[in-house]
Amino acid sequence: MKIAYLDCFSGASGDMLLGALIDAGLDVDVIRGVLAGLGIEGYQLKANKVLKKQISATKIWLEGSEKDQAPRTLSIIRALIQGSSLSDTVKRRSTQVFEHLAKAEAKIHGCPPEEIHFHEIGAVDSIVDIVGVLTGLEAMGIAKVFASALPLGSGFTHCDHGKIPLPAPATVELLKGIPVYDSGLGQELVTPTGAALLGEIVEKFGTFPPMQILETGYGAGTRDLTDRPNVLRMIIGEVSEEAPKATEIVSLLETTIDDSTPELLGYLMEQLFEAGALDVAFFPVHMKKNRPGVHIQVMAQPNDHERLTDIIFRETTTLGVRLQHVQRTTLARSEEKVDSPWGPMRVKRIREAVGADRIVPEYEVCRQIAKRHQIPLKEVYAWIEALNRS
């Protein structure tokens, strides 16, 4: 399976993403041909090599796109895409990106998405970037996309609505749930189009995924940055769809308390799991002043650690929660249904490190079957274990 990793050390925009695809081997004529089917006239797509702090990258732009363009609404763009010769997948995903953009702007301006009239969404440039990136990923057979955390700039910029703060309000809205950090630069690094595209195409933000590298591509931004090359790096690689192990970065939250009751801790665990914790564990510890206490450990996806930290503060008397990001390796797993003597049953299929499959029970499913049929729980477990021996 072919995957791509987006190294966004200088941010992301639509033209940087498309430029990186072309730099990695996408035939620019594929994009020209598809875009011609959209029926937008008066422009020509260009792609040239440029140097950004001595790194060669592909810069794309549209000749003829600088003239005044009539604002387009979401419904006009939706009709334009649906009436084109794009594949059904690209039509669907392109429409979703524009809908996310419109909803973000609508929330900022306090109006329905269908009433949004502005050049940023309707400009040919955005249509070319969004449709081009999604078409390029499909044409190159890239099944999954991963990306790094995103650097954000500060200060102010000018748009059709006047002077606005950076990151742009729409960009901030579109980046909800995506890890970001301060770049230290007073410039726009992530555009609304770039944020909307990343929200659509990226499966997970974090560290570099395991892969066998096949190609790399660099897409150039317009500005020259003071402390880094203004490029987006795309690394394309191959992974086995049957890979038994996967490595990821997770957040580990920890605290110790000596003045809680078992009832409160049990409720805390329930709240944490309901809020998305990957795992919660309690360990007995001996604390200062010879007090027995409890060490609380919570594993979470990086995007969830703030929400889970708030729950720990709310439900316990702790004065501090420690946070660290750790790497974990997991076995590949999937859910499936099997026919059992008690009807269809949901189980997990685990791919062992040696490559063999193992079926394991889901506790809640087995518990419900045992109660419903008035049989021992261990009988249900034994039936599932027998599947691994057949």
LUMPA-382160 format. One line per field, with one value per residue (C-alpha): x, y, z; residue number from 0; chain. Coordinates in steps of 0.05 Angstrom, whole numbers. Layout:
BEGIN
X = [X:...]
Y = [Y:...]
Z = [Z:...]
kedo = [NUM:...]
tinu = [A:...]
This chain:
BEGIN
X = [0:27:25:51:79:73:131:100:158:140:65:18:-23:-61:-8:48:11:-2:70:97:55:81:152:145:127:55:48:25:-14:-59:-80:-86:-131:-176:-182:-200:-261:-285:-300:-263:-231:-180:-122:-62:-30:45:95:169:229:252:304:282:344:381:326:297:221:163:124:56:13:-42:-30:-90:-116:-96:-152:-216:-258:-332:-345:-374:-421:-417:-476:-442:-378:-416:-452:-386:-354:-414:-421:-348:-315:-279:-284:-339:-288:-255:-323:-345:-280:-273:-344:-330:-268:-307:-364:-315:-286:-354:-377:-314:-323:-397:-383:-334:-382:-445:-485:-507:-453:-496:-493:-418:-395:-320:-261:-221:-268:-291:-223:-199:-135:-171:-212:-148:-111:-166:-188:-116:-90:-147:-139:-64:-69:-117:-75:-12:-48:-34:-82:-66:-35:-1:27:69:43:33:72:30:51:27:13:-36:-52:-98:-156:-220:-251:-194:-140:-146:-103:-58:-72:-134:-198:-222:-156:-162:-232:-209:-151:-193:-167:-101:-35:-2:55:83:133:160:148:103:75:18:43:-22:-76:-150:-146:-86:-120:-184:-146:-104:-167:-196:-136:-94:-110:-64:-18:46:113:140:104:143:152:199:213:198:196:202:174:179:124:145:107:106:144:216:220:277:295:275:261:188:172:127:161:122:153:119:131:105:79:53:-22:-10:42:33:59:48:85:52:62:13:6:18:-15:5:-9:-9:-60:-68:-136:-187:-238:-246:-315:-287:-231:-279:-321:-258:-239:-309:-305:-236:-256:-320:-278:-233:-176:-139:-123:-129:-91:-85:-24:-13:45:76:80:111:95:86:19:-8:-33:-54:-14:-61:-36:-76:-57:-88:-83:-42:-103:-142:-93:-119:-190:-170:-125:-185:-225:-170:-168:-244:-254:-194:-157:-91:-53:-13:-13:50:50:99:95:117:122:81:80:14:-6:-52:-124:-192:-264:-307:-369:-370:-429:-435:-484:-516:-521:-473:-418:-368:-295:-226:-176:-104:-45:12:84:100:46:-8:-79:-111:-184:-197:-263:-296:-313:-377:-404:-388:-418:-484:-488:-474:-528:-579:-571:-557:-491:-422:-379:-321:-362:-368:-294:-276:-317:-279:-212:-230:-234:-159:-147:-191]
Y = [0:68:123:195:235:311:345:414:450:514:506:486:516:488:507:478:411:409:430:374:322:347:349:277:253:271:291:363:348:301:362:406:355:345:419:432:390:439:489:547:590:645:614:569:524:533:491:512:492:545:548:561:568:522:469:455:455:460:525:526:585:605:655:699:687:755:793:808:747:746:717:647:616:546:524:549:513:450:451:464:403:356:374:359:296:284:215:205:202:268:301:279:298:365:384:365:410:470:456:456:522:553:530:558:626:626:615:672:720:696:674:610:575:584:659:663:707:719:710:665:606:623:641:595:585:550:507:486:471:430:391:383:355:305:284:278:233:188:188:168:113:143:107:142:209:226:293:329:379:448:512:575:647:710:782:809:801:836:802:823:836:882:870:805:769:709:653:674:661:611:574:568:541:490:467:443:376:383:391:459:499:570:579:645:678:738:710:667:595:555:581:565:523:486:473:448:402:373:362:321:280:267:205:220:277:260:227:195:129:65:58:41:108:111:185:254:320:392:443:516:572:643:680:673:659:685:621:562:542:557:488:430:362:302:233:176:105:34:-5:-75:-78:-141:-108:-139:-79:-5:50:114:171:175:222:194:232:216:240:212:226:203:231:198:143:81:105:171:135:87:145:180:118:117:190:183:124:159:220:178:152:94:63:80:46:55:32:31:76:97:173:225:227:151:157:102:131:117:130:147:134:153:138:182:206:271:312:289:302:371:347:287:330:375:314:292:361:363:294:290:333:332:397:375:327:305:299:263:237:166:117:53:-6:-43:-105:-97:-111:-110:-124:-177:-218:-294:-342:-372:-420:-357:-318:-268:-247:-189:-209:-180:-209:-196:-204:-233:-209:-276:-263:-311:-288:-297:-286:-255:-243:-176:-178:-138:-179:-244:-218:-200:-269:-304:-265:-271:-347:-360:-395:-388:-332:-380:-424:-367:-352:-425:-428:-368:-397:-461:-420:-409:-484:-500]
Z = [0:-19:34:40:98:96:132:144:177:140:143:87:32:-27:-78:-35:-30:-105:-120:-75:-113:-180:-153:-129:-199:-214:-287:-289:-353:-312:-271:-332:-366:-306:-292:-364:-352:-300:-354:-322:-376:-377:-340:-352:-299:-293:-254:-250:-207:-157:-101:-30:13:-34:-34:-103:-103:-151:-151:-185:-203:-251:-306:-314:-244:-219:-253:-215:-204:-189:-120:-121:-71:-43:-86:-149:-133:-114:-182:-218:-186:-194:-267:-283:-308:-241:-209:-159:-102:-122:-130:-61:-26:-63:-44:29:31:4:52:111:85:78:147:179:146:161:235:236:199:234:173:139:95:33:41:40:-18:-21:-66:-20:-31:-101:-132:-187:-148:-91:-139:-175:-111:-78:-139:-162:-96:-90:-163:-155:-94:-132:-195:-157:-119:-50:-3:63:82:148:169:221:271:239:255:261:250:286:271:220:146:96:60:25:94:117:169:207:259:244:243:203:242:189:194:269:261:210:253:311:334:295:334:323:353:351:294:322:254:241:176:153:148:144:97:103:39:66:132:99:53:109:150:93:70:132:171:230:252:288:276:213:198:182:107:51:18:-57:-75:-45:-69:-47:-59:-55:-21:-48:7:28:103:146:184:140:68:51:25:42:38:15:27:-10:12:11:70:74:84:125:170:240:278:278:316:340:390:448:508:577:635:707:777:848:902:975:994:948:958:914:892:865:829:797:772:747:705:674:656:625:581:559:539:494:537:506:574:647:703:779:818:894:915:981:984:1029:1103:1100:1065:1019:955:883:820:762:692:630:557:504:433:431:410:471:528:547:553:595:639:654:675:723:755:759:790:837:887:850:842:780:722:688:612:566:495:487:430:431:383:372:336:276:294:263:283:250:262:268:271:340:374:403:338:304:352:346:359:347:299:320:273:314:305:272:220:246:263:330:348:417:452:466:540:537:479:515:580:546:513:579:615:559:553:626:614:646:616:611:564:514:521:510:446:418:438:400:336:340:341:282]
kedo = [0:1:2:3:4:5:6:7:8:9:10:11:12:13:14:15:16:17:18:19:20:21:22:23:24:25:26:27:28:29:30:31:32:33:34:35:36:37:38:39:40:41:42:43:44:45:46:47:48:49:50:51:52:53:54:55:56:57:58:59:60:61:62:63:64:65:66:67:68:69:70:71:72:73:74:75:76:77:78:79:80:81:82:83:84:85:86:87:88:89:90:91:92:93:94:95:96:97:98:99:100:101:102:103:104:105:106:107:108:109:110:111:112:113:114:115:116:117:118:119:120:121:122:123:124:125:126:127:128:129:130:131:132:133:134:135:136:137:138:139:140:141:142:143:144:145:146:147:148:149:150:151:152:153:154:155:156:157:158:159:160:161:162:163:164:165:166:167:168:169:170:171:172:173:174:175:176:177:178:179:180:181:182:183:184:185:186:187:188:189:190:191:192:193:194:195:196:197:198:199:200:201:202:203:204:205:206:207:208:209:210:211:212:213:214:215:216:217:218:219:220:221:222:223:224:225:226:227:228:229:230:231:232:233:234:235:236:237:238:239:240:241:242:243:244:245:246:247:248:249:250:251:252:253:254:255:256:257:258:259:260:261:262:263:264:265:266:267:268:269:270:271:272:273:274:275:276:277:278:279:280:281:282:283:284:285:286:287:288:289:290:291:292:293:294:295:296:297:298:299:300:301:302:303:304:305:306:307:308:309:310:311:312:313:314:315:316:317:318:319:320:321:322:323:324:325:326:327:328:329:330:331:332:333:334:335:336:337:338:339:340:341:342:343:344:345:346:347:348:349:350:351:352:353:354:355:356:357:358:359:360:361:362:363:364:365:366:367:368:369:370:371:372:373:374:375:376:377:378:379:380:381:382:383:384:385:386:387:388:389]
tinu = [A:A:A:A:A:A:A:A:A:A:A:A:A:A:A:A:A:A:A:A:A:A:A:A:A:A:A:A:A:A:A:A:A:A:A:A:A:A:A:A:A:A:A:A:A:A:A:A:A:A:A:A:A:A:A:A:A:A:A:A:A:A:A:A:A:A:A:A:A:A:A:A:A:A:A:A:A:A:A:A:A:A:A:A:A:A:A:A:A:A:A:A:A:A:A:A:A:A:A:A:A:A:A:A:A:A:A:A:A:A:A:A:A:A:A:A:A:A:A:A:A:A:A:A:A:A:A:A:A:A:A:A:A:A:A:A:A:A:A:A:A:A:A:A:A:A:A:A:A:A:A:A:A:A:A:A:A:A:A:A:A:A:A:A:A:A:A:A:A:A:A:A:A:A:A:A:A:A:A:A:A:A:A:A:A:A:A:A:A:A:A:A:A:A:A:A:A:A:A:A:A:A:A:A:A:A:A:A:A:A:A:A:A:A:A:A:A:A:A:A:A:A:A:A:A:A:A:A:A:A:A:A:A:A:A:A:A:A:A:A:A:A:A:A:A:A:A:A:A:A:A:A:A:A:A:A:A:A:A:A:A:A:A:A:A:A:A:A:A:A:A:A:A:A:A:A:A:A:A:A:A:A:A:A:A:A:A:A:A:A:A:A:A:A:A:A:A:A:A:A:A:A:A:A:A:A:A:A:A:A:A:A:A:A:A:A:A:A:A:A:A:A:A:A:A:A:A:A:A:A:A:A:A:A:A:A:A:A:A:A:A:A:A:A:A:A:A:A:A:A:A:A:A:A:A:A:A:A:A:A:A:A:A:A:A:A:A:A:A:A:A:A:A:A:A:A:A:A:A:A:A:A:A:A:A:A:A:A:A:A]
